[in-house]
């Protein structure tokens, strides 16, 4: 009988921890180097990535994020992998000042 490789609960947990860590690191690099804003979107509402505030207009969310959550070190959130979106409207590189239109331009 061939032996099947199975993932133990421990190795699955380690992979999940590694995935969350990579996710947080990538997000932190993006937020340290440009002015893009992370957010979530559910049922026609824009949700703040950092707190529980919600907005009907993306402009209001952008303003809220810039004024209330300028300290990107608070990105130690998320505790688990959470799909999110990035708003690249009027995004500028913090290192060189070039406009960034989308994620691919990074």
Phi and psi in radians as a Rosetta constraint file:
Dihedral C 1 N 2 CA 2 C 2 CIRCULARHARMONIC -1.223 0.35
Dihedral N 2 CA 2 C 2 N 3 CIRCULARHARMONIC 2.500 0.35
Dihedral C 2 N 3 CA 3 C 3 CIRCULARHARMONIC -1.592 0.35
Dihedral N 3 CA 3 C 3 N 4 CIRCULARHARMONIC 2.223 0.35
Dihedral C 3 N 4 CA 4 C 4 CIRCULARHARMONIC -1.573 0.35
Dihedral N 4 CA 4 C 4 N 5 CIRCULARHARMONIC 2.422 0.35
Dihedral C 4 N 5 CA 5 C 5 CIRCULARHARMONIC -1.430 0.35
Dihedral N 5 CA 5 C 5 N 6 CIRCULARHARMONIC 2.238 0.35
Dihedral C 5 N 6 CA 6 C 6 CIRCULARHARMONIC -2.125 0.35
Dihedral N 6 CA 6 C 6 N 7 CIRCULARHARMONIC 2.652 0.35
Dihedral C 6 N 7 CA 7 C 7 CIRCULARHARMONIC -1.542 0.35
Dihedral N 7 CA 7 C 7 N 8 CIRCULARHARMONIC 2.178 0.35
Dihedral C 7 N 8 CA 8 C 8 CIRCULARHARMONIC -1.295 0.35
Dihedral N 8 CA 8 C 8 N 9 CIRCULARHARMONIC 2.732 0.35
Dihedral C 8 N 9 CA 9 C 9 CIRCULARHARMONIC -0.984 0.35
Dihedral N 9 CA 9 C 9 N 10 CIRCULARHARMONIC -0.618 0.35
Dihedral C 9 N 10 CA 10 C 10 CIRCULARHARMONIC -1.163 0.35
Dihedral N 10 CA 10 C 10 N 11 CIRCULARHARMONIC -0.779 0.35
Dihedral C 10 N 11 CA 11 C 11 CIRCULARHARMONIC -1.193 0.35
Dihedral N 11 CA 11 C 11 N 12 CIRCULARHARMONIC -0.602 0.35
Dihedral C 11 N 12 CA 12 C 12 CIRCULARHARMONIC -1.114 0.35
Dihedral N 12 CA 12 C 12 N 13 CIRCULARHARMONIC -0.697 0.35
Dihedral C 12 N 13 CA 13 C 13 CIRCULARHARMONIC -1.163 0.35
Dihedral N 13 CA 13 C 13 N 14 CIRCULARHARMONIC -0.712 0.35
Dihedral C 13 N 14 CA 14 C 14 CIRCULARHARMONIC -1.125 0.35
Dihedral N 14 CA 14 C 14 N 15 CIRCULARHARMONIC -0.678 0.35
Dihedral C 14 N 15 CA 15 C 15 CIRCULARHARMONIC -1.138 0.35
Dihedral N 15 CA 15 C 15 N 16 CIRCULARHARMONIC -0.684 0.35
Dihedral C 15 N 16 CA 16 C 16 CIRCULARHARMONIC -1.127 0.35
Dihedral N 16 CA 16 C 16 N 17 CIRCULARHARMONIC -0.735 0.35
Dihedral C 16 N 17 CA 17 C 17 CIRCULARHARMONIC -1.109 0.35
Dihedral N 17 CA 17 C 17 N 18 CIRCULARHARMONIC -0.754 0.35
Dihedral C 17 N 18 CA 18 C 18 CIRCULARHARMONIC -1.121 0.35
Dihedral N 18 CA 18 C 18 N 19 CIRCULARHARMONIC -0.708 0.35
Dihedral C 18 N 19 CA 19 C 19 CIRCULARHARMONIC -1.123 0.35
Dihedral N 19 CA 19 C 19 N 20 CIRCULARHARMONIC -0.781 0.35
Dihedral C 19 N 20 CA 20 C 20 CIRCULARHARMONIC -1.093 0.35
Dihedral N 20 CA 20 C 20 N 21 CIRCULARHARMONIC -0.716 0.35
Dihedral C 20 N 21 CA 21 C 21 CIRCULARHARMONIC -1.111 0.35
Dihedral N 21 CA 21 C 21 N 22 CIRCULARHARMONIC -0.775 0.35
Dihedral C 21 N 22 CA 22 C 22 CIRCULARHARMONIC -1.115 0.35
Dihedral N 22 CA 22 C 22 N 23 CIRCULARHARMONIC -0.703 0.35
Dihedral C 22 N 23 CA 23 C 23 CIRCULARHARMONIC -1.051 0.35
Dihedral N 23 CA 23 C 23 N 24 CIRCULARHARMONIC -0.853 0.35
Dihedral C 23 N 24 CA 24 C 24 CIRCULARHARMONIC -1.101 0.35
Dihedral N 24 CA 24 C 24 N 25 CIRCULARHARMONIC -0.749 0.35
Dihedral C 24 N 25 CA 25 C 25 CIRCULARHARMONIC -1.090 0.35
Dihedral N 25 CA 25 C 25 N 26 CIRCULARHARMONIC -0.782 0.35
Dihedral C 25 N 26 CA 26 C 26 CIRCULARHARMONIC -1.087 0.35
Dihedral N 26 CA 26 C 26 N 27 CIRCULARHARMONIC -0.762 0.35
Dihedral C 26 N 27 CA 27 C 27 CIRCULARHARMONIC -1.095 0.35
Dihedral N 27 CA 27 C 27 N 28 CIRCULARHARMONIC -0.761 0.35
Dihedral C 27 N 28 CA 28 C 28 CIRCULARHARMONIC -1.094 0.35
Dihedral N 28 CA 28 C 28 N 29 CIRCULARHARMONIC -0.716 0.35
Dihedral C 28 N 29 CA 29 C 29 CIRCULARHARMONIC -1.079 0.35
Dihedral N 29 CA 29 C 29 N 30 CIRCULARHARMONIC -0.783 0.35
Dihedral C 29 N 30 CA 30 C 30 CIRCULARHARMONIC -1.056 0.35
Dihedral N 30 CA 30 C 30 N 31 CIRCULARHARMONIC -0.815 0.35
Dihedral C 30 N 31 CA 31 C 31 CIRCULARHARMONIC -1.241 0.35
Dihedral N 31 CA 31 C 31 N 32 CIRCULARHARMONIC -0.486 0.35
Dihedral C 31 N 32 CA 32 C 32 CIRCULARHARMONIC -1.318 0.35
Dihedral N 32 CA 32 C 32 N 33 CIRCULARHARMONIC -0.463 0.35
Dihedral C 32 N 33 CA 33 C 33 CIRCULARHARMONIC -1.862 0.35
Dihedral N 33 CA 33 C 33 N 34 CIRCULARHARMONIC -0.174 0.35
Dihedral C 33 N 34 CA 34 C 34 CIRCULARHARMONIC -2.616 0.35
Dihedral N 34 CA 34 C 34 N 35 CIRCULARHARMONIC 3.026 0.35
Dihedral C 34 N 35 CA 35 C 35 CIRCULARHARMONIC -1.697 0.35
Dihedral N 35 CA 35 C 35 N 36 CIRCULARHARMONIC 0.351 0.35
Dihedral C 35 N 36 CA 36 C 36 CIRCULARHARMONIC -1.115 0.35
Dihedral N 36 CA 36 C 36 N 37 CIRCULARHARMONIC 2.660 0.35
Dihedral C 36 N 37 CA 37 C 37 CIRCULARHARMONIC -2.097 0.35
Dihedral N 37 CA 37 C 37 N 38 CIRCULARHARMONIC 2.177 0.35
Dihedral C 37 N 38 CA 38 C 38 CIRCULARHARMONIC -1.366 0.35
Dihedral N 38 CA 38 C 38 N 39 CIRCULARHARMONIC 2.575 0.35
Dihedral C 38 N 39 CA 39 C 39 CIRCULARHARMONIC -2.767 0.35
Dihedral N 39 CA 39 C 39 N 40 CIRCULARHARMONIC 2.994 0.35
Dihedral C 39 N 40 CA 40 C 40 CIRCULARHARMONIC -2.127 0.35
Dihedral N 40 CA 40 C 40 N 41 CIRCULARHARMONIC 2.778 0.35
Dihedral C 40 N 41 CA 41 C 41 CIRCULARHARMONIC -2.389 0.35
Dihedral N 41 CA 41 C 41 N 42 CIRCULARHARMONIC 2.126 0.35
Dihedral C 41 N 42 CA 42 C 42 CIRCULARHARMONIC -2.472 0.35
Dihedral N 42 CA 42 C 42 N 43 CIRCULARHARMONIC 2.232 0.35
Dihedral C 42 N 43 CA 43 C 43 CIRCULARHARMONIC 0.870 0.35
Dihedral N 43 CA 43 C 43 N 44 CIRCULARHARMONIC 0.853 0.35
Dihedral C 43 N 44 CA 44 C 44 CIRCULARHARMONIC 1.352 0.35
Dihedral N 44 CA 44 C 44 N 45 CIRCULARHARMONIC 0.186 0.35
Dihedral C 44 N 45 CA 45 C 45 CIRCULARHARMONIC -2.164 0.35
Dihedral N 45 CA 45 C 45 N 46 CIRCULARHARMONIC 2.389 0.35
Dihedral C 45 N 46 CA 46 C 46 CIRCULARHARMONIC -1.572 0.35
Dihedral N 46 CA 46 C 46 N 47 CIRCULARHARMONIC 2.154 0.35
Dihedral C 46 N 47 CA 47 C 47 CIRCULARHARMONIC -1.850 0.35
Dihedral N 47 CA 47 C 47 N 48 CIRCULARHARMONIC 2.329 0.35
Dihedral C 47 N 48 CA 48 C 48 CIRCULARHARMONIC -1.121 0.35
Dihedral N 48 CA 48 C 48 N 49 CIRCULARHARMONIC 2.345 0.35
Dihedral C 48 N 49 CA 49 C 49 CIRCULARHARMONIC -1.206 0.35
Dihedral N 49 CA 49 C 49 N 50 CIRCULARHARMONIC -0.558 0.35
Dihedral C 49 N 50 CA 50 C 50 CIRCULARHARMONIC -1.562 0.35
Dihedral N 50 CA 50 C 50 N 51 CIRCULARHARMONIC -0.519 0.35
Dihedral C 50 N 51 CA 51 C 51 CIRCULARHARMONIC -2.415 0.35
Dihedral N 51 CA 51 C 51 N 52 CIRCULARHARMONIC -2.949 0.35
Dihedral C 51 N 52 CA 52 C 52 CIRCULARHARMONIC -1.668 0.35
Dihedral N 52 CA 52 C 52 N 53 CIRCULARHARMONIC 0.124 0.35
Dihedral C 52 N 53 CA 53 C 53 CIRCULARHARMONIC -1.178 0.35
Dihedral N 53 CA 53 C 53 N 54 CIRCULARHARMONIC 2.572 0.35
Dihedral C 53 N 54 CA 54 C 54 CIRCULARHARMONIC -2.301 0.35
Dihedral N 54 CA 54 C 54 N 55 CIRCULARHARMONIC 2.707 0.35
Dihedral C 54 N 55 CA 55 C 55 CIRCULARHARMONIC -2.473 0.35
Dihedral N 55 CA 55 C 55 N 56 CIRCULARHARMONIC 2.564 0.35
Dihedral C 55 N 56 CA 56 C 56 CIRCULARHARMONIC -1.525 0.35
Dihedral N 56 CA 56 C 56 N 57 CIRCULARHARMONIC -0.433 0.35
Dihedral C 56 N 57 CA 57 C 57 CIRCULARHARMONIC -1.986 0.35
Dihedral N 57 CA 57 C 57 N 58 CIRCULARHARMONIC 2.305 0.35
Dihedral C 57 N 58 CA 58 C 58 CIRCULARHARMONIC -1.093 0.35
Dihedral N 58 CA 58 C 58 N 59 CIRCULARHARMONIC -0.519 0.35
Dihedral C 58 N 59 CA 59 C 59 CIRCULARHARMONIC -1.094 0.35
Dihedral N 59 CA 59 C 59 N 60 CIRCULARHARMONIC -0.694 0.35
Dihedral C 59 N 60 CA 60 C 60 CIRCULARHARMONIC -1.158 0.35
Dihedral N 60 CA 60 C 60 N 61 CIRCULARHARMONIC -0.706 0.35
Dihedral C 60 N 61 CA 61 C 61 CIRCULARHARMONIC -1.120 0.35
Dihedral N 61 CA 61 C 61 N 62 CIRCULARHARMONIC -0.753 0.35
Dihedral C 61 N 62 CA 62 C 62 CIRCULARHARMONIC -1.009 0.35
Dihedral N 62 CA 62 C 62 N 63 CIRCULARHARMONIC -0.824 0.35
Dihedral C 62 N 63 CA 63 C 63 CIRCULARHARMONIC -1.102 0.35
Dihedral N 63 CA 63 C 63 N 64 CIRCULARHARMONIC -0.779 0.35
Dihedral C 63 N 64 CA 64 C 64 CIRCULARHARMONIC -1.008 0.35
Dihedral N 64 CA 64 C 64 N 65 CIRCULARHARMONIC -0.820 0.35
Dihedral C 64 N 65 CA 65 C 65 CIRCULARHARMONIC -1.089 0.35
Dihedral N 65 CA 65 C 65 N 66 CIRCULARHARMONIC -0.770 0.35
Dihedral C 65 N 66 CA 66 C 66 CIRCULARHARMONIC -1.167 0.35
Dihedral N 66 CA 66 C 66 N 67 CIRCULARHARMONIC -0.634 0.35
Dihedral C 66 N 67 CA 67 C 67 CIRCULARHARMONIC -1.552 0.35
Dihedral N 67 CA 67 C 67 N 68 CIRCULARHARMONIC -0.614 0.35
Dihedral C 67 N 68 CA 68 C 68 CIRCULARHARMONIC -1.683 0.35
Dihedral N 68 CA 68 C 68 N 69 CIRCULARHARMONIC -0.363 0.35
Dihedral C 68 N 69 CA 69 C 69 CIRCULARHARMONIC -2.317 0.35
Dihedral N 69 CA 69 C 69 N 70 CIRCULARHARMONIC 0.849 0.35
Dihedral C 69 N 70 CA 70 C 70 CIRCULARHARMONIC -1.321 0.35
Dihedral N 70 CA 70 C 70 N 71 CIRCULARHARMONIC -0.336 0.35
Dihedral C 70 N 71 CA 71 C 71 CIRCULARHARMONIC -1.488 0.35
Dihedral N 71 CA 71 C 71 N 72 CIRCULARHARMONIC 1.739 0.35
Dihedral C 71 N 72 CA 72 C 72 CIRCULARHARMONIC -1.247 0.35
Dihedral N 72 CA 72 C 72 N 73 CIRCULARHARMONIC -0.171 0.35
Dihedral C 72 N 73 CA 73 C 73 CIRCULARHARMONIC -1.155 0.35
Dihedral N 73 CA 73 C 73 N 74 CIRCULARHARMONIC -0.284 0.35
Dihedral C 73 N 74 CA 74 C 74 CIRCULARHARMONIC -1.311 0.35
Dihedral N 74 CA 74 C 74 N 75 CIRCULARHARMONIC 0.103 0.35
Dihedral C 74 N 75 CA 75 C 75 CIRCULARHARMONIC -1.316 0.35
Dihedral N 75 CA 75 C 75 N 76 CIRCULARHARMONIC 0.108 0.35
Dihedral C 75 N 76 CA 76 C 76 CIRCULARHARMONIC -1.028 0.35
Dihedral N 76 CA 76 C 76 N 77 CIRCULARHARMONIC -0.296 0.35
Dihedral C 76 N 77 CA 77 C 77 CIRCULARHARMONIC -1.109 0.35
Dihedral N 77 CA 77 C 77 N 78 CIRCULARHARMONIC 2.811 0.35
Dihedral C 77 N 78 CA 78 C 78 CIRCULARHARMONIC -1.458 0.35
Dihedral N 78 CA 78 C 78 N 79 CIRCULARHARMONIC 2.596 0.35
Dihedral C 78 N 79 CA 79 C 79 CIRCULARHARMONIC -1.383 0.35
Dihedral N 79 CA 79 C 79 N 80 CIRCULARHARMONIC -0.351 0.35
Dihedral C 79 N 80 CA 80 C 80 CIRCULARHARMONIC -2.369 0.35
Dihedral N 80 CA 80 C 80 N 81 CIRCULARHARMONIC 2.953 0.35
Dihedral C 80 N 81 CA 81 C 81 CIRCULARHARMONIC -1.133 0.35
Dihedral N 81 CA 81 C 81 N 82 CIRCULARHARMONIC 2.123 0.35
Dihedral C 81 N 82 CA 82 C 82 CIRCULARHARMONIC -2.228 0.35
Dihedral N 82 CA 82 C 82 N 83 CIRCULARHARMONIC 2.049 0.35
Dihedral C 82 N 83 CA 83 C 83 CIRCULARHARMONIC -1.029 0.35
Dihedral N 83 CA 83 C 83 N 84 CIRCULARHARMONIC 2.440 0.35
Dihedral C 83 N 84 CA 84 C 84 CIRCULARHARMONIC -2.529 0.35
Dihedral N 84 CA 84 C 84 N 85 CIRCULARHARMONIC 2.948 0.35
Dihedral C 84 N 85 CA 85 C 85 CIRCULARHARMONIC -2.022 0.35
Dihedral N 85 CA 85 C 85 N 86 CIRCULARHARMONIC 2.758 0.35
Dihedral C 85 N 86 CA 86 C 86 CIRCULARHARMONIC -2.105 0.35
Dihedral N 86 CA 86 C 86 N 87 CIRCULARHARMONIC 2.263 0.35
Dihedral C 86 N 87 CA 87 C 87 CIRCULARHARMONIC -1.601 0.35
Dihedral N 87 CA 87 C 87 N 88 CIRCULARHARMONIC 2.007 0.35
Dihedral C 87 N 88 CA 88 C 88 CIRCULARHARMONIC -1.788 0.35
Dihedral N 88 CA 88 C 88 N 89 CIRCULARHARMONIC 0.242 0.35
Dihedral C 88 N 89 CA 89 C 89 CIRCULARHARMONIC -1.107 0.35
Dihedral N 89 CA 89 C 89 N 90 CIRCULARHARMONIC 2.186 0.35
Dihedral C 89 N 90 CA 90 C 90 CIRCULARHARMONIC 0.999 0.35
Dihedral N 90 CA 90 C 90 N 91 CIRCULARHARMONIC 0.584 0.35
Dihedral C 90 N 91 CA 91 C 91 CIRCULARHARMONIC -1.431 0.35
Dihedral N 91 CA 91 C 91 N 92 CIRCULARHARMONIC 2.387 0.35
Dihedral C 91 N 92 CA 92 C 92 CIRCULARHARMONIC -2.247 0.35
Dihedral N 92 CA 92 C 92 N 93 CIRCULARHARMONIC 2.499 0.35
Dihedral C 92 N 93 CA 93 C 93 CIRCULARHARMONIC -1.203 0.35
Dihedral N 93 CA 93 C 93 N 94 CIRCULARHARMONIC 2.242 0.35
Dihedral C 93 N 94 CA 94 C 94 CIRCULARHARMONIC -1.295 0.35
Dihedral N 94 CA 94 C 94 N 95 CIRCULARHARMONIC -0.290 0.35
Dihedral C 94 N 95 CA 95 C 95 CIRCULARHARMONIC -1.555 0.35
Dihedral N 95 CA 95 C 95 N 96 CIRCULARHARMONIC -0.708 0.35
Dihedral C 95 N 96 CA 96 C 96 CIRCULARHARMONIC -2.181 0.35
Dihedral N 96 CA 96 C 96 N 97 CIRCULARHARMONIC -0.148 0.35
Dihedral C 96 N 97 CA 97 C 97 CIRCULARHARMONIC 1.462 0.35
Dihedral N 97 CA 97 C 97 N 98 CIRCULARHARMONIC 0.069 0.35
Dihedral C 97 N 98 CA 98 C 98 CIRCULARHARMONIC -1.316 0.35
Dihedral N 98 CA 98 C 98 N 99 CIRCULARHARMONIC 2.485 0.35
Dihedral C 98 N 99 CA 99 C 99 CIRCULARHARMONIC -1.195 0.35
Dihedral N 99 CA 99 C 99 N 100 CIRCULARHARMONIC 2.468 0.35
Dihedral C 99 N 100 CA 100 C 100 CIRCULARHARMONIC -2.100 0.35
Dihedral N 100 CA 100 C 100 N 101 CIRCULARHARMONIC 2.043 0.35
Dihedral C 100 N 101 CA 101 C 101 CIRCULARHARMONIC -1.484 0.35
Dihedral N 101 CA 101 C 101 N 102 CIRCULARHARMONIC -0.517 0.35
Dihedral C 101 N 102 CA 102 C 102 CIRCULARHARMONIC -2.803 0.35
Dihedral N 102 CA 102 C 102 N 103 CIRCULARHARMONIC 3.066 0.35
Dihedral C 102 N 103 CA 103 C 103 CIRCULARHARMONIC -1.035 0.35
Dihedral N 103 CA 103 C 103 N 104 CIRCULARHARMONIC -0.657 0.35
Dihedral C 103 N 104 CA 104 C 104 CIRCULARHARMONIC -1.089 0.35
Dihedral N 104 CA 104 C 104 N 105 CIRCULARHARMONIC -0.471 0.35
Dihedral C 104 N 105 CA 105 C 105 CIRCULARHARMONIC -1.291 0.35
Dihedral N 105 CA 105 C 105 N 106 CIRCULARHARMONIC -0.265 0.35
